Amino acid sequence: MADLGIARIGTAPAADGTLTRADLADVAHRKLGLSRSESASVVERVLHHMCHALSQGKNVKISGFGTFILRDKGERVGRNPKTGVEVPIAPRRVMTFRASQIMRDRIAK
């Protein structure tokens, strides 16, 4: 899997250990030689295309990384834990992420 060095970023990520859009753009800037604005634009376009596909009801699969899967959940009855009153929960669409086997193996190390 070509990772552009994302798994080995030389600079420290945010204090909470989160990889951000800015971090991804910085990696594209350093590894691909794009200008900072071009690299930020590339990251934004990739994320835009992913969001657009998901909003159109398509699943998004990134080989070696994982799959964003959309599921339609039906209406069901829930219960207020404080009062015990039954409440209908409306049908909705949810997104889940399933990591690829490659990603799971890397995380387990």
Buried (B, 14 or more C-beta within 10 A) or exposed (E): EEEEEEEEBEEEEEEEEEEEEEBBBBBBBBBEEBEEEBBBBBBEEEEEEBEEBBEEEEBBEEEEBBBBBBEEEEEEEEEEEEEEEEEEEEEEEEEEEEEBEEBEEBEEE
